[in-house]
Structures are given as structure tokens and as C-alpha cells.
Amino acid sequence: MVKFLRIAFFALVVRPVLLIVLGMNVRGRENLPTKGPAIIVANHNSHLDTVTLLALFPLRDLPRLRPVAAADYFLKNKLLSWFALNIIGILPLDRGGIKKNPLADLEAALDRGDILILFPEGSRGEPEQRSDFKRGVAFLAKARSETPVHPVFMHGLGKALPKGSFILVPFNCDVVAGAPFKWEGDPKGFMESLEVKMNALASKGHVQPWE
């Protein structure tokens, strides 16, 4: 039943909204992973970001797509928790925990062949403005150094549904997926490479990297 509800939500709600209401444009779709393990890294301005990335894949792939999301936010009440875990399929991350290895659940998911979706900024920023990437993604890439990392730049979703808003505003949106890369030797170099790649993707979308 839950599997049916998840497929129905993306087929009948998410995709029509993205294609008809927002007019989503996708570039570089061939760069998205076709199998796991893989890590998708994207900028974050809206609650639409997660469902947009999930909607880029065939419906049959939903079970292996795992958006990494803050446990303290998405598990704070029963209704939101049920929706996040069962319909969106999040992998909860305890941001304030005292685990010896806070990335253990993410590493285990990659070992199972899942495709993780990460937003290294953490929380959503202001519309089309970017916060600094946190280095957790670098340590995850190091821990699973053979796992490809797929950068994805999104533009417009922060204006269509900005942080703090519940009203959808029709606004053309762009998604640009870049070629994957892997761990490159040290966290600083990895993060610098990720920044360069994200800015390059923004230029392909004919928008400023961060407005």
C-alpha cells in the first residue's frame, strides 16, 4: 500500500506540478546515475528540491533513492515523520547526535547500492542564494572513495516555493546535472573541486551561480 501511495504521489502530483505548473527544464540528464551506489550533491533553496531530484528518475527507481534529511526536523511529529520516511523515503541524519561515526547510516546505504541525495548547505537558504557547503560530503566521499559523486545545480525552485512559504508560485526552473567525479585526495581539494563544478553547471544554465 505504501509503495503504491509513493508511486502515485510522484506520478500524479509531483511530475504534473513540475512539468506543467513550473515548466522544469533539465540539462545533462545523461549524467544522472543509472545505478548505485552513487551520491547526488545539489544546492538547496526549497522543499521542492528533494521531490524535483526524485522525479528525474524512473518511478521504479524510487526505492533505492534516499534523500538525506535532518532527523530533528522531519521526525518531529508523527504525520511529517510518516510522510518523510514512507513517501519521500528520507534517510534521517542526526545532526546533533553523539554517534562515533555520524555517517555510518549513509555509508551503509551506499554499501547496499542506494543512491543518496545530499544538500551540503544543510538547511534551505534564501531564494537563489547559497550558503557555504559543509564538509561532511567530503568525508563521506573519502569513506567510500570509489563511489561517484554527481553534482546537480538547481535554479528557480527557491522562487517557486521559498523557505517559509506554503504558496506555490509559477516560475520556470532549471536543473543542470554534471559529469560525476570521485574522491580526489583531501577534503579541501574535494570541496574546492565541487565548488568549481557547481559554478560551471550554473553557467550552463545561463544563470549566475549564486544570485
Buried (B, 14 or more C-beta within 10 A) or exposed (E): EEEEEBBEBBEEEBBEBBEEBBEBEBBBEEBBBEEBBBBBBBBBBBBBBBBBBBBBBEBEBBEBBBBBBBBEEBBEEEEEBEBBBBBBBBBBBEEEEEEEEBBEBBBEBBEEEBBBBBBBBBEBBEBBEBBEBBBBBBBBBBBBEEBBBBBBBBBBBBBBBBBEBEEEEEBEBBBBBBEBBEBBEEBEEBBEBBBEBBBBBBEBBEBEBBE
